[in-house]
Amino acid sequence: MTTTVDYEYYTWLTKKINIPNGKTYLELFERLHNAEFVWTIPNDDNRVQDGLDLRGEFLEIRGGGELDLGGATCLEVLVALSRRVSFIASGNGHSHQWAWTLLKNLGLHRFSDPLTPGKAKYVDKIIHDLVWRDYHADGRGGFFPLQNPDSDQRKIEIWYQLNAYVSEMTDL
């Protein structure tokens, strides 16, 4: 984060995550925010765009400014996905809780501050595996693990993973 606006945006994003255990996760969030989310499956660019759209929303609320961040970050994609899940699952505004659920699905809820060098390395591996889809075929290790997947989740657009996950979680 190089400017005041960038830091304000980062803070705004982290406030979109409900942390139920009273711990802090600023080092984890910073690692997520410094990692670009790269799309490799057709149409996942839409989820990247959802993350990038948060920038415009923030700048509109803030009343202007510029962000110098490059591509969509993993933190942005996580927050954007939590909003999509919240809307599809219940139509309510509980995206803060869904953001925490997605962090738990990734196994990142275990990495509160401070991060030791070993823990930081493990966090980076989880983020790398998420971005490059080096997780299990059932989605474990990704945002949307499934009990009964009908296909390899590593090869499926995130949108369809999200919908299958919500369907399993909510009996829709």
C-alpha positions in Angstrom: 0.0 0.0 0.0 1.7 3.1 -1.2 -0.7 6.0 -0.6 -3.1 7.1 2.0 -6.0 6.3 -0.3 -4.6 2.8 -0.8 -4.4 2.3 3.0 -7.9 3.6 3.6 -9.2 1.2 0.9 -7.4 -1.7 2.6 -8.9 -0.8 5.9 -12.4 -0.5 4.3 -12.0 -4.0 2.8 -10.9 -5.6 6.1 -13.9 -4.1 7.8 -16.0 -6.2 5.4 -14.9 -9.3 7.3 -16.6 -10.3 10.6 -14.0 -11.8 12.9 -15.9 -13.6 15.6 -13.1 -14.6 17.9 -11.7 -11.3 19.0 -8.3 -11.9 17.4 -6.6 -9.7 14.8 -5.6 -10.8 11.3 -4.0 -7.8 9.8 -0.9 -9.7 8.7 -3.0 -12.3 7.0 -5.2 -9.6 5.3 -2.1 -7.8 4.1 -0.8 -11.0 2.5 -4.2 -11.5 0.8 -4.1 -7.9 -0.3 -0.6 -8.1 -1.7 -1.4 -11.3 -3.7 -3.0 -10.8 -7.2 -5.9 -13.1 -8.0 -5.2 -14.5 -11.4 -8.0 -16.1 -13.4 -7.2 -19.2 -15.4 -10.7 -20.6 -16.1 -13.0 -19.0 -18.7 -15.4 -16.5 -17.2 -13.5 -16.3 -13.9 -12.5 -12.8 -15.1 -16.1 -11.9 -14.0 -15.2 -12.7 -10.4 -12.0 -10.6 -10.8 -14.1 -7.8 -12.1 -16.3 -8.1 -9.0 -13.2 -7.5 -6.9 -12.1 -4.6 -9.0 -15.6 -3.1 -8.8 -15.1 -2.6 -5.0 -12.5 0.0 -5.8 -15.1 2.2 -7.6 -17.6 1.7 -4.7 -15.0 2.7 -2.2 -13.9 5.8 -4.2 -17.5 6.8 -4.6 -18.2 6.6 -0.8 -14.9 8.4 -0.1 -15.7 11.1 -2.5 -12.9 10.6 -5.1 -9.3 9.8 -5.3 -7.2 7.2 -7.1 -6.0 3.8 -6.2 -2.7 2.4 -7.4 -3.1 -1.3 -6.9 -2.8 -3.1 -10.3 -4.8 -6.3 -10.7 -7.5 -7.6 -8.4 -6.2 -8.8 -5.1 -7.2 -12.0 -3.3 -8.7 -9.9 -0.5 -10.8 -8.0 -3.0 -12.0 -11.3 -4.6 -12.8 -12.8 -1.2 -14.9 -9.7 -0.2 -16.7 -9.6 -3.5 -17.4 -13.4 -3.4 -18.8 -13.0 0.2 -21.3 -10.5 -1.2 -22.4 -12.9 -4.0 -22.7 -15.8 -1.6 -24.7 -13.7 0.9 -27.1 -12.6 -1.8 -27.6 -16.0 -3.3 -27.9 -17.8 0.0 -30.3 -15.5 1.7 -30.7 -12.2 -0.1 -29.6 -10.4 3.1 -26.7 -8.3 4.0 -24.7 -10.9 6.0 -21.7 -10.8 3.6 -19.4 -10.0 6.6 -20.1 -13.5 8.1 -19.7 -15.1 4.7 -16.3 -13.5 4.3 -15.2 -15.2 7.5 -16.7 -18.5 6.3 -14.7 -18.3 3.1 -11.5 -17.7 5.1 -12.4 -20.7 7.2 -12.9 -22.8 4.0 -9.4 -21.8 3.0 -8.1 -22.7 6.4 -6.8 -19.2 6.9 -8.8 -18.5 10.1 -6.0 -20.3 12.1 -3.5 -17.5 11.2 -4.1 -14.6 13.6 -1.5 -12.0 14.4 1.4 -12.2 14.7 2.5 -14.5 11.9 5.8 -16.3 12.5 8.0 -16.8 9.4 6.8 -20.4 9.2 3.2 -19.5 9.4 3.6 -16.7 6.9 5.2 -19.2 4.5 2.2 -21.6 5.0 -0.3 -18.7 4.4 1.5 -17.9 1.2 1.2 -21.5 0.1 -2.5 -21.6 0.8 -2.9 -18.3 -1.2 -0.8 -19.7 -4.1 -2.8 -23.0 -4.1 -6.1 -21.0 -4.2 -4.9 -18.7 -7.1 -3.4 -21.5 -9.2 -6.2 -24.0 -8.3 -3.8 -26.5 -6.7 -6.5 -27.7 -4.3 -8.5 -30.9 -4.0 -10.9 -31.9 -6.7 -13.8 -31.6 -4.2 -12.9 -27.9 -3.6 -11.2 -28.4 -0.3 -8.4 -25.8 -0.1 -10.4 -23.4 -2.2 -13.3 -21.0 -1.4 -16.0 -23.6 -2.0 -15.4 -27.1 -0.7 -18.2 -29.5 -1.5 -19.5 -32.7 0.2 -20.8 -34.2 -3.0 -19.2 -32.6 -6.1 -20.3 -33.8 -9.5 -17.1 -32.8 -11.1 -13.5 -31.6 -10.5 -13.9 -28.2 -8.9 -10.4 -27.1 -10.1 -11.7 -27.1 -13.6 -15.0 -25.3 -13.0 -15.7 -21.6 -13.1 -15.9 -20.0 -9.6 -19.5 -18.9 -10.3 -20.6 -22.6 -10.6 -18.5 -23.6 -7.6 -20.2 -20.8 -5.6 -23.7 -21.9 -6.6 -23.0 -25.6 -5.9 -21.6 -24.6 -2.5 -24.7 -22.5 -1.6 -27.0 -25.3 -2.8 -25.3 -27.7 -0.4 -25.1 -25.2 2.5 -28.7 -23.9 2.3 -30.7 -26.7 0.7 -31.9 -24.4 -2.1 
